[in-house]
Amino acid sequence: MESVKIYLLLFVVVVTGMYFLYYKRGKNPLLLPGDFYRISGPRAIYIPIGAGIIVTTILYIILRLIF
């Protein structure tokens, strides 16, 4: 149960960081290689595949170091 609390805490920290980056940098928070960002008229599509892989890898490494 303790590991779930730590994972949720790290998840909240990462989501909060991405939220602040979104409002600081504009409409594309973490535009990395592998991310899809397309603007067509009034719609914008952002699929963060590269950012998701990086965030998942960082969380995995942190959790493996803790446990």
DSSP file (Angstrom, degrees, kcal/mol; ACC not computed):
  #  RESIDUE AA STRUCTURE BP1 BP2  ACC     N-H-->O    O-->H-N    N-H-->O    O-->H-N    TCO  KAPPA ALPHA  PHI   PSI    X-CA   Y-CA   Z-CA
    1    1 A M     >        0   0    0      0, 0.0     4,-1.5     0, 0.0     3,-0.1   0.000 360.0 360.0 360.0 -30.8    0.0    0.0    0.0
    2    2 A E  H  >  +     0   0    0      1,-0.2     4,-2.0     2,-0.2     5,-0.2   0.866 360.0  54.9 -66.5 -35.6    2.9    2.3    0.7
    3    3 A S  H  > S+     0   0    0      1,-0.2     4,-2.4     2,-0.2    -1,-0.2   0.847 104.2  54.6 -68.2 -32.0    4.2    1.9   -2.9
    4    4 A V  H  > S+     0   0    0      2,-0.2     4,-2.5     1,-0.2    -1,-0.2   0.897 107.5  50.3 -66.6 -39.6    0.8    3.0   -4.3
    5    5 A K  H  X S+     0   0    0     -4,-1.5     4,-2.1     2,-0.2    -2,-0.2   0.910 111.9  47.1 -64.3 -42.2    0.9    6.2   -2.2
    6    6 A I  H  X S+     0   0    0     -4,-2.0     4,-2.5     2,-0.2    -2,-0.2   0.917 112.3  49.8 -66.5 -42.5    4.4    7.0   -3.5
    7    7 A Y  H  X S+     0   0    0     -4,-2.4     4,-2.5     1,-0.2    -2,-0.2   0.925 111.5  48.4 -62.3 -44.4    3.4    6.3   -7.1
    8    8 A L  H  X S+     0   0    0     -4,-2.5     4,-2.4     2,-0.2    -1,-0.2   0.882 110.7  51.6 -64.1 -37.9    0.4    8.6   -6.8
    9    9 A L  H  X S+     0   0    0     -4,-2.1     4,-2.2     2,-0.2    -2,-0.2   0.933 111.9  45.9 -63.0 -46.0    2.5   11.3   -5.2
   10   10 A L  H  X S+     0   0    0     -4,-2.5     4,-2.3     1,-0.2    -2,-0.2   0.882 111.7  52.8 -64.5 -37.4    5.0   11.1   -8.1
   11   11 A F  H  X S+     0   0    0     -4,-2.5     4,-2.6     2,-0.2     5,-0.2   0.920 109.3  48.4 -63.0 -43.9    2.1   11.1  -10.6
   12   12 A V  H  X S+     0   0    0     -4,-2.4     4,-2.5     1,-0.2    -2,-0.2   0.897 111.0  51.0 -63.9 -40.0    0.6   14.2   -9.1
   13   13 A V  H  X S+     0   0    0     -4,-2.2     4,-2.2     2,-0.2    -2,-0.2   0.920 112.3  46.1 -63.6 -43.9    4.0   16.0   -9.1
   14   14 A V  H  X S+     0   0    0     -4,-2.3     4,-2.3     2,-0.2    -2,-0.2   0.919 113.8  47.7 -66.3 -43.9    4.6   15.1  -12.8
   15   15 A V  H  X S+     0   0    0     -4,-2.6     4,-2.1     2,-0.2    -2,-0.2   0.899 112.1  50.2 -64.9 -39.9    1.0   16.2  -13.8
   16   16 A T  H  X S+     0   0    0     -4,-2.5     4,-2.2    -5,-0.2    -1,-0.2   0.910 110.2  50.4 -63.7 -42.0    1.4   19.4  -11.9
   17   17 A G  H  X S+     0   0    0     -4,-2.2     4,-2.1     1,-0.2    -2,-0.2   0.905 111.2  47.7 -62.7 -41.6    4.7   20.1  -13.6
   18   18 A M  H  X S+     0   0    0     -4,-2.3     4,-2.0     2,-0.2    -1,-0.2   0.860 109.1  55.3 -67.6 -34.3    3.2   19.5  -17.0
   19   19 A Y  H  X S+     0   0    0     -4,-2.1     4,-1.6     2,-0.2    -2,-0.2   0.928 110.2  44.7 -62.6 -45.4    0.3   21.8  -16.2
   20   20 A F  H  X S+     0   0    0     -4,-2.2     4,-1.7     1,-0.2    -2,-0.2   0.873 112.0  52.2 -69.2 -36.0    2.6   24.7  -15.3
   21   21 A L  H  X S+     0   0    0     -4,-2.1     4,-2.5     1,-0.2     5,-0.3   0.871 105.5  57.1 -64.8 -34.8    4.7   24.1  -18.4
   22   22 A Y  H  X S+     0   0    0     -4,-2.0     4,-1.1     1,-0.2    -2,-0.2   0.922 112.7  38.6 -62.0 -44.8    1.6   24.2  -20.5
   23   23 A Y  H  < S+     0   0    0     -4,-1.6    -1,-0.2     2,-0.2    -2,-0.2   0.726 117.5  50.5 -81.5 -20.2    0.6   27.6  -19.3
   24   24 A K  H  < S+     0   0    0     -4,-1.7    -2,-0.2    -5,-0.2    -3,-0.2   0.892 119.3  32.7 -81.8 -40.9    4.2   28.9  -19.3
   25   25 A R  H  < S-     0   0    0     -4,-2.5     2,-0.5     1,-0.3     3,-0.2   0.592 108.7-118.6 -95.2 -11.6    5.2   27.9  -22.8
   26   26 A G     <  -     0   0    0     -4,-1.1    -1,-0.3    -5,-0.3    -2,-0.1  -0.924  67.1 -14.5 115.8-137.2    1.9   28.2  -24.6
   27   27 A K  S    S+     0   0    0     -2,-0.5    -1,-0.2     1,-0.2    -5,-0.1   0.603 124.0  56.1 -91.0 -11.5   -0.1   25.6  -26.3
   28   28 A N        -     0   0    0     -3,-0.2     3,-0.5     1,-0.2    -1,-0.2  -0.884  62.4-176.3-122.4 101.6    2.4   22.8  -26.6
   29   29 A P  S    S+     0   0    0      0, 0.0     2,-0.4     0, 0.0    -1,-0.2   0.952  77.2   7.3 -66.2 -55.6    3.9   21.9  -23.2
   30   30 A L        -     0   0    0      2,-0.1     2,-1.3    -5,-0.0    21,-0.2  -0.736  69.1-178.2-130.1  83.2    6.5   19.3  -24.0
   31   31 A L        +     0   0    0     -3,-0.5    -3,-0.0    -2,-0.4     3,-0.0  -0.689  21.2 163.4 -87.5  95.5    7.0   19.0  -27.7
   32   32 A L    >   -     0   0    0     -2,-1.3     3,-2.2     1,-0.1    18,-0.2  -0.629  50.2 -77.8-106.9 164.3    9.6   16.3  -28.0
   33   33 A P  T 3  S+     0   0    0      0, 0.0     3,-0.1     0, 0.0    -1,-0.1  -0.468 122.9  34.3 -60.2 131.4   10.6   14.1  -30.9
   34   34 A G  T 3  S+     0   0    0      1,-0.4    15,-0.4    -2,-0.2     2,-0.3   0.241  91.7 116.4 103.4 -11.9    8.0   11.5  -31.3
   35   35 A D    <   -     0   0    0     -3,-2.2     2,-0.6    14,-0.2    -1,-0.4  -0.689  58.4-139.9 -88.6 143.3    5.1   13.8  -30.2
   36   36 A F  E     +A   47   0A   0     11,-2.4    11,-3.1    -2,-0.3     2,-0.4  -0.915  25.6 170.4-105.8 124.4    2.4   14.6  -32.7
   37   37 A Y  E     +A   46   0A   0     -2,-0.6     2,-0.4     9,-0.2     9,-0.2  -0.961   5.0 169.1-135.6 114.4    1.1   18.2  -32.7
   38   38 A R  E     -A   45   0A   0      7,-2.8     7,-3.3    -2,-0.4     2,-0.5  -0.991  18.2-161.0-133.3 133.2   -1.2   19.3  -35.5
   39   39 A I  E     +A   44   0A   0     -2,-0.4     2,-0.4     5,-0.2     5,-0.2  -0.953  13.8 171.5-111.7 123.5   -3.3   22.4  -35.8
   40   40 A S  E >   -A   43   0A   0      3,-2.5     3,-1.5    -2,-0.5    -2,-0.0  -0.856  63.1 -55.5-134.3 101.4   -6.2   22.4  -38.3
   41   41 A G  T 3  S-     0   0    0     -2,-0.4    -1,-0.0     1,-0.3     0, 0.0  -0.510 120.5 -13.7  68.7-130.6   -8.4   25.4  -38.1
   42   42 A P  T 3  S+     0   0    0      0, 0.0     2,-0.3     0, 0.0    -1,-0.3   0.554 122.7  84.9 -82.1  -5.5   -9.7   26.0  -34.6
   43   43 A R  E <   -A   40   0A   0     -3,-1.5    -3,-2.5     2,-0.0     2,-0.4  -0.742  55.7-167.9-100.8 144.6   -8.7   22.5  -33.4
   44   44 A A  E     -A   39   0A   0     -2,-0.3     2,-0.5    -5,-0.2    -5,-0.2  -0.999   5.1-159.9-128.1 132.7   -5.3   21.4  -32.1
   45   45 A I  E     +A   38   0A   0     -7,-3.3    -7,-2.8    -2,-0.4     2,-0.5  -0.955  10.6 179.4-114.8 125.2   -4.4   17.8  -31.6
   46   46 A Y  E     +A   37   0A   0     -2,-0.5    -9,-0.2    -9,-0.2    -2,-0.0  -0.973   5.9 179.4-128.8 115.8   -1.5   16.9  -29.3
   47   47 A I  E     -A   36   0A   0    -11,-3.1   -11,-2.4    -2,-0.5     2,-1.8  -0.930  15.1-156.8-117.5 105.1   -0.5   13.3  -28.8
   48   48 A P     >  +     0   0    0      0, 0.0     4,-1.7     0, 0.0   -13,-0.2  -0.458  37.6 144.0 -85.9  70.0    2.5   13.1  -26.4
   49   49 A I  H  > S+     0   0    0     -2,-1.8     4,-2.0   -15,-0.4   -14,-0.2   0.945  76.4  43.2 -71.3 -47.2    4.0    9.7  -27.3
   50   50 A G  H  > S+     0   0    0     -3,-0.3     4,-2.0   -18,-0.2    -1,-0.2   0.914 116.2  47.4 -64.1 -43.9    7.6   10.9  -26.7
   51   51 A A  H  > S+     0   0    0    -21,-0.2     4,-2.7     1,-0.2     5,-0.2   0.879 110.5  53.4 -65.7 -37.3    6.8   12.7  -23.5
   52   52 A G  H  X S+     0   0    0     -4,-1.7     4,-2.4     1,-0.2    -1,-0.2   0.897 108.5  48.9 -64.4 -40.4    4.8    9.8  -22.2
   53   53 A I  H  X S+     0   0    0     -4,-2.0     4,-2.2     2,-0.2    -1,-0.2   0.909 113.2  47.2 -65.6 -41.6    7.7    7.4  -22.8
   54   54 A I  H  X S+     0   0    0     -4,-2.0     4,-2.4     2,-0.2    -2,-0.2   0.931 113.5  46.9 -66.1 -45.5   10.2    9.7  -21.0
   55   55 A V  H  X S+     0   0    0     -4,-2.7     4,-2.5     1,-0.2     5,-0.2   0.907 113.1  49.8 -63.6 -41.8    7.9   10.3  -18.0
   56   56 A T  H  X S+     0   0    0     -4,-2.4     4,-2.3    -5,-0.2    -1,-0.2   0.904 111.3  48.9 -63.6 -41.5    7.2    6.6  -17.7
   57   57 A T  H  X S+     0   0    0     -4,-2.2     4,-2.4     2,-0.2    -2,-0.2   0.914 111.8  48.5 -64.8 -43.2   10.9    5.8  -17.8
   58   58 A I  H  X S+     0   0    0     -4,-2.4     4,-2.5     2,-0.2    -2,-0.2   0.924 112.5  48.1 -64.0 -44.5   11.7    8.4  -15.2
   59   59 A L  H  X S+     0   0    0     -4,-2.5     4,-2.5     1,-0.2    -1,-0.2   0.895 111.3  51.7 -62.5 -39.5    9.0    7.2  -12.9
   60   60 A Y  H  X S+     0   0    0     -4,-2.3     4,-2.3     2,-0.2    -2,-0.2   0.927 110.9  47.1 -62.2 -45.9   10.2    3.6  -13.4
   61   61 A I  H  X S+     0   0    0     -4,-2.4     4,-2.0     2,-0.2    -2,-0.2   0.924 112.9  48.8 -64.0 -44.3   13.7    4.5  -12.5
   62   62 A I  H  X S+     0   0    0     -4,-2.5     4,-1.7     1,-0.2    -2,-0.2   0.928 113.3  46.8 -61.7 -44.9   12.7    6.4   -9.4
   63   63 A L  H  X S+     0   0    0     -4,-2.5     4,-2.3     1,-0.2    -1,-0.2   0.860 110.6  52.3 -67.8 -34.7   10.4    3.6   -8.2
   64   64 A R  H  < S+     0   0    0     -4,-2.3    -1,-0.2     1,-0.2    -2,-0.2   0.848 109.4  50.2 -69.0 -32.5   13.1    1.0   -8.8
   65   65 A L  H  < S+     0   0    0     -4,-2.0    -2,-0.2     2,-0.2    -1,-0.2   0.849 113.3  46.0 -71.4 -33.2   15.6    3.0   -6.7
   66   66 A I  H  <        0   0    0     -4,-1.7    -2,-0.2    -5,-0.2    -1,-0.2   0.899 360.0 360.0 -75.7 -41.2   13.2    3.4   -3.9
   67   67 A F     <        0   0    0     -4,-2.3    -2,-0.2    -5,-0.2    -3,-0.2   0.407 360.0 360.0-108.1 360.0   12.1   -0.3   -3.8
